[in-house]
Amino acid sequence: MMNGLLEKNLKALSARYPELADKVARSNSNLYQAIPTTRGQFNLVYNGDNPPVLFYDPENIFTHVQSVLQGYRLDKARFAALFGLGLGYHLWVLHKVLGGKGFLENILVIEKDTECLRRALEVFDFSEVLRDERILLIVGAEEDSLFVHMEKIMEVITVPKIKAAEFVAWPASLKIAPQYYKQAKKSLADAADRWMVGRGNDPFDTLVAYEHFFKNCREYLSHPGINSLKGLFSRKPAIVVATGPSLNKNVHLLKSVQERAVILSADASLSILHKHGIRPHLAAVSERTPGIDKFFHNLPDHDQTVLATISFAHPSTLNAYRGLKVFMHRPYQFFDILGVNADCLVLGSHTASACFGIAAYMKCDPIILIGQDLAFGPSGLSHAEGCIFGEDQKFFGAGQSELEVPGNVSEKVRTNQQWYQFIKEYEKLIADYRGTVVNATEGGARIGGTRIMPLRAALDTFCPEAFNPRSVIKNRMKTEKSKISPMTIMNGVDSLIKDIGSCIDQAREGLNIVQPVLNSISKLESDEIPEALAGEIKAVMPHIMDNIDRIYYSDIVKRLNEFFMTEFMPLFAEWLIIDRRFQDPNWSRAYRIKAAEEIFLTIGQICISLRKILEDGKHYLNFPENKPKETG
């Protein structure tokens, strides 16, 4: 039976987290007990250990709570992650700080046990806290799903806040489930890394991709886009083939199902499939780097496989492939602005995940994975036998630390940081996919959200009948052509060039403000800033902050956010935490001026480089047939 306080709290919780509220309402064992104290408060006991774990000092609970919080630098934190809830006293204290004179903007509560939250809601009025959208909850999540939960909150928290964060671990919670909260912290860091990757690439690397796009425009506009394949194979099975070292164990089985499943190959897997007489229906290219063309040399039957390629692939890649092509883009604002976003698709950061994205886009279900080891093989090899660049690619993951993760067949397998990020990315893609994913990789690392099954059993179970996918794809390709005109892209380019100019002017104005003050600071001969200079520094700060705001909210930065963010975010994150680095407010402001100079220099330079690429791109769009005819 519920008490009135619990009902009130559950009503507030249900408004934002209805599924969690339902779980809390049904959770009522004796694992946790709230026991009254002589002071009218409640303590919490965890009965799952021997002896039981007591959460608070029974002599004075709030003095205990304050002493724990004083061990963290919460006065200048932008974001606090609470590992363990207890009865929520420390959450209640920190909630009072939100919106006050401090810096704290968001609080994330991570609690392993749903019943722990129930006990808190039974003894304390948290309705106001639960209604506050600045408070985020992850309660009762399975350990292997923590990453997916962290991904979902990254848009609220963002990387700069995480850099200015405090991670508050409640001692009793940490004692009860140390591995769980260790994994929670790691998952948050992994989600932050993925968030940055999702914002775009290094801007100067992105400029190369833009240049390739313009060089490829003529071919792109003469071929179908990926939109032509949308929903083509609803509820039909697909097999995604990567080049992990286990691929050689079972790849031969695919020969018998070429009519019963859509086979999608990473570009590097093509040569292995060909050696076994297998012609995949689609092959994907998702990298812009040169050298991809080597995957297609000396391969027969290009006409049997459609190449799904990113529009900014290296031109040599497109020249090397003689078969049918379908073009796609990553879902960046750049392609939206140029009017070609109908062919945008979530592809992930590696080619196998791009194949997965294409299969999901075609509504395939289930999707079967093979060769997706994302780990070293038992003998230490990185790739399958027959890979163009070899099976022991020392350069792959060079310089990265290795780690152990759960395996599909073995209890643990060795992987590296890059592969680990790919695992996390797959888990996010799978969480967003509305079908079944079978991992038939007979080795390698476990990918959360997949059903592990030997390939032969998966083919027998999910690929029972023929539907001739090759003919279906070719017939669709015959009837589809690009509907985009060069002038559509040209108009988008012109609008970007116009917006860039005002941002460059703002950066120059900012430099004119900061450089005289920095010259004065550089001439100091002691660690003390004179009163006159301190006054000058303080007076100039509002003008600097105004310039930074104008750049951050400028049309070009808003419209082309992914191009700027990987440069702007680290600079902005540093800007946010400067107050945590200095005790002296004068030196804190002085360092802010130096950081502002870096912002103005960086944004100004990448704007100038971007404008040059766009102006050159207009020349590539001036096809002979696109120019107006002379009249005489």
Secondary structure, 3 states (H helix, E strand, C coil): CCCHHHHHHHHHHHHHCHHHHHHHHHCCCCCEEEEECCCCCEEEEECCCCCCEECCCCCCHHHHHHHHHCCCCCCCCCEEEEECCCCCHHHHHHHCCCCCCCCCCEEEEEECCHHHHHHHHHHCCCHHHHHCCCEEEEECCCHHHHHHHHHHHHHHHHHHHHHCEEEEECHHHHHHCHHHHHHHHHHHHHHHHHHHHHCCCCHHHHHHHHHHHHHHHHHHHCCCEHHHHCCCCCCCCEEEECCCCCHHHHHHHHHHHCCCCEEEEEHHHHHHHHHCCCCCCEEEECCCCCCHHHHCCCCCCHHHCEEEEECCCCHHHHHHCCCCEEEEECCCHHHHHCCCHHHECCCCCCHHHHHHHHHHHCCCCCEEEECCCCCCCCCCCCCCCCCCCCCCCCCCCCCCCEEEEEECCCCEEEEEHHHHHHHHHHHHHHHHCCCCEEECCCCCECCCCCEECCHHHHHHHHCCCCCCHHHHHHHHHHHCCCCCCHHHHHHHHHHHHHHHHHHHHHHHHHHHHHHHHHHHHHCCCCCCCCHHHHHHHHHHHHHHHHHHHHHHCCHHHHHCHHHHHHHHHHHHHHHHHHHHHCCCHHHHHHHHHHHHHHHHHHHHHHHHHHHHHHHHHHHHHCCHHHCCCCCC
